[in-house]
């Protein structure tokens, strides 16, 4: 991914984006891709580790064990009109946040897959995990239909294309337009911009 220095996210910022926008795309060496939720474990490895699972019927998992793969996470994004800038002339563009995580895939054994399913349920719907744990055999049936894996992250790249190289007046014009937009993605992008600004200013 092309990441100019001024747009590069820190490792911490990249982790935070993955945790907020964890529905990613996993691309294997044969360019097959699967859209799936991925959970980040920051403490495993220098760059962290991603956990997820495939439907057993999805043949992609058979090609991945021990091979390198790329996980892509997309944050909010929005069209940016040149009419929002104070300076002229200007051109339209698209602002966005994204993270690429590259590493080797390791398929999980039955015990590891079971722990992953429990962790996924605890993350997305804790009450469901509690109810399912009282139904004998339910998690086992669920586990039989999936293949768990982890991706040991070797390289982590985060990009924030937010127009922060522009003048303060231009940035304020963009922020005002995004904040007032009817597009949920645009408003979410504005919130992410505010959060990044607050983090970098220490407030």
C-alpha positions as CSV (number, residue, x, y, z in Angstrom):
1,X,0.0,0.0,0.0
2,X,1.3,3.4,-0.9
3,X,1.6,5.4,2.3
4,X,3.2,8.8,2.3
5,X,4.9,9.6,5.6
6,X,2.3,12.3,6.5
7,X,-0.5,9.7,6.2
8,X,1.1,6.9,8.1
9,X,-0.7,5.6,11.2
10,X,1.3,4.5,14.2
11,X,1.1,0.8,15.2
12,X,-1.3,1.8,18.0
13,X,-3.5,3.7,15.7
14,X,-3.6,0.8,13.2
15,X,-4.5,-1.6,16.0
16,X,-7.3,0.7,17.1
17,X,-8.7,0.9,13.6
18,X,-8.6,-2.9,13.2
19,X,-10.5,-3.3,16.5
20,X,-13.1,-0.7,15.5
21,X,-13.5,-2.0,11.9
22,X,-12.7,-5.7,12.2
23,X,-14.7,-7.0,9.2
24,X,-11.8,-7.5,6.8
25,X,-10.8,-9.2,3.5
26,X,-8.3,-12.1,3.7
27,X,-6.4,-12.5,0.4
28,X,-4.2,-15.6,-0.1
29,X,-1.2,-16.2,-2.4
30,X,-3.5,-17.4,-5.2
31,X,-5.5,-14.1,-4.9
32,X,-8.6,-15.9,-3.6
33,X,-10.3,-13.6,-1.1
34,X,-12.8,-14.1,1.8
35,X,-14.7,-11.3,3.6
36,X,-14.8,-12.2,7.3
37,X,-14.6,-10.8,10.9
38,X,-11.1,-10.9,12.4
39,X,-10.2,-10.4,16.0
40,X,-6.9,-8.8,17.0
41,X,-4.6,-10.1,19.8
42,X,-2.2,-7.3,20.4
43,X,0.0,-9.1,22.8
44,X,0.9,-12.0,20.5
45,X,4.0,-11.1,18.4
46,X,5.6,-7.7,17.7
47,X,2.8,-6.6,15.4
48,X,0.0,-8.7,16.9
49,X,-2.0,-11.7,15.7
50,X,-5.3,-11.9,13.9
51,X,-7.8,-14.7,14.6
52,X,-10.7,-15.8,12.4
53,X,-12.6,-18.7,10.9
54,X,-13.7,-19.9,7.5
55,X,-16.8,-21.9,6.7
56,X,-15.5,-25.4,6.2
57,X,-17.2,-25.5,2.8
58,X,-15.0,-22.5,1.7
59,X,-12.0,-24.1,-0.1
60,X,-9.7,-21.2,0.6
61,X,-8.6,-22.5,4.0
62,X,-7.1,-25.5,2.3
63,X,-4.5,-23.3,0.5
64,X,-3.4,-21.1,3.4
65,X,-1.7,-23.1,6.1
66,X,1.9,-22.0,6.4
67,X,1.5,-19.5,3.5
68,X,1.5,-15.7,3.6
69,X,-1.7,-13.8,3.3
70,X,-2.9,-10.2,3.4
71,X,-5.7,-8.9,5.6
72,X,-7.3,-5.6,4.5
73,X,-9.4,-3.5,6.8
74,X,-11.3,-0.5,5.6
75,X,-12.4,2.3,7.9
76,X,-14.9,5.0,7.0
77,X,-14.5,6.8,3.7
78,X,-16.1,9.7,1.8
79,X,-16.1,11.8,-1.3
80,X,-14.4,15.2,-0.8
81,X,-15.7,18.1,-2.9
82,X,-13.3,20.9,-4.0
83,X,-16.1,23.3,-3.1
84,X,-15.5,22.6,0.6
85,X,-12.0,24.1,0.4
86,X,-11.2,27.7,1.1
87,X,-8.4,27.7,-1.5
88,X,-8.8,27.6,-5.2
89,X,-8.3,25.9,-7.6
90,X,-8.8,22.4,-6.1
91,X,-9.8,18.9,-7.3
92,X,-12.3,16.3,-6.0
93,X,-10.8,13.4,-4.0
94,X,-11.7,10.6,-1.7
95,X,-10.6,10.5,2.0
96,X,-10.3,7.2,3.9
97,X,-8.7,5.1,6.6
98,X,-7.3,1.7,5.9
99,X,-5.0,-1.0,7.4
100,X,-3.1,-3.8,5.7
101,X,-1.7,-6.7,7.8
102,X,0.5,-9.3,6.2
103,X,1.7,-12.5,7.7
104,X,1.7,-16.3,7.7
105,X,-1.5,-18.3,8.3
106,X,-1.7,-21.1,10.8
107,X,-4.8,-23.3,11.0
108,X,-6.0,-24.0,14.5
109,X,-6.7,-27.4,16.0
110,X,-10.1,-28.4,17.4
111,X,-9.3,-26.9,20.8
112,X,-8.0,-23.7,19.4
113,X,-11.1,-23.4,17.1
114,X,-13.4,-24.0,20.1
115,X,-11.6,-21.2,22.1
116,X,-11.9,-18.9,19.1
117,X,-15.6,-19.5,18.7
118,X,-16.1,-18.8,22.4
119,X,-14.0,-15.6,22.2
120,X,-15.9,-14.5,19.1
121,X,-19.3,-14.9,20.7
122,X,-18.0,-13.2,23.9
123,X,-16.9,-10.3,21.7
124,X,-19.9,-9.9,19.5
125,X,-22.8,-11.1,21.7
126,X,-21.9,-12.2,25.2
127,X,-25.5,-13.0,26.1
128,X,-25.7,-15.5,23.3
129,X,-22.5,-17.3,24.5
130,X,-24.1,-17.6,27.9
131,X,-27.3,-19.2,26.6
132,X,-25.5,-21.5,24.1
133,X,-23.3,-22.8,26.9
134,X,-26.4,-24.3,28.5
135,X,-27.4,-26.2,25.3
136,X,-25.4,-29.4,25.2
137,X,-23.7,-30.0,21.9
138,X,-24.6,-26.7,20.2
139,X,-21.0,-25.3,20.2
140,X,-19.7,-28.6,19.0
141,X,-22.1,-28.6,16.0
142,X,-21.1,-25.0,15.3
143,X,-17.4,-25.9,15.4
144,X,-17.9,-28.8,13.0
145,X,-18.9,-26.3,10.3
146,X,-15.9,-24.0,10.5
147,X,-12.1,-24.0,10.3
148,X,-10.3,-21.6,12.7
149,X,-7.0,-19.9,11.9
150,X,-4.6,-17.2,13.0
151,X,-2.5,-14.9,11.0
152,X,0.9,-14.0,12.6
153,X,1.3,-10.4,11.5
154,X,4.7,-9.7,10.1
155,X,4.0,-6.3,8.6
156,X,1.3,-3.8,9.6
157,X,0.6,-0.6,7.5
158,X,-2.0,2.0,8.4
159,X,-3.0,4.9,6.2
160,X,-5.1,8.0,7.0
161,X,-5.8,9.9,3.8
162,X,-7.5,12.9,5.4
163,X,-6.2,15.9,3.6
164,X,-4.2,17.1,6.7
165,X,-1.5,18.4,4.4
166,X,-3.9,21.2,3.3
167,X,-4.3,24.5,5.1
168,X,-6.2,24.8,8.3
169,X,-9.0,26.7,6.5
170,X,-9.3,23.9,3.9
171,X,-9.4,21.2,6.7
172,X,-12.1,23.1,8.6
173,X,-14.2,23.3,5.5
174,X,-14.0,19.5,4.9
175,X,-14.8,18.8,8.5
176,X,-17.8,21.0,8.5
177,X,-19.2,19.4,5.4
178,X,-18.6,15.9,6.7
179,X,-20.2,16.6,10.0
180,X,-23.3,17.9,8.4
181,X,-23.5,15.1,5.7
182,X,-26.5,12.8,5.5
183,X,-24.1,10.0,4.6
184,X,-23.3,7.8,7.7
185,X,-19.9,7.0,6.3
186,X,-19.0,10.7,5.9
187,X,-20.1,11.5,9.5
188,X,-18.2,8.5,10.8
189,X,-15.1,9.7,8.9
190,X,-15.5,13.0,10.6
191,X,-15.6,11.3,14.0
192,X,-12.5,9.3,13.2
193,X,-10.7,12.6,12.2
194,X,-11.7,14.2,15.5
195,X,-10.4,11.2,17.4
196,X,-7.1,11.2,15.6
197,X,-6.7,14.9,16.2
198,X,-7.4,14.5,19.9
199,X,-5.0,11.6,20.2
200,X,-2.2,13.5,18.5
201,X,-2.8,16.6,20.6
202,X,-2.9,14.6,23.8
203,X,-6.4,15.8,24.7
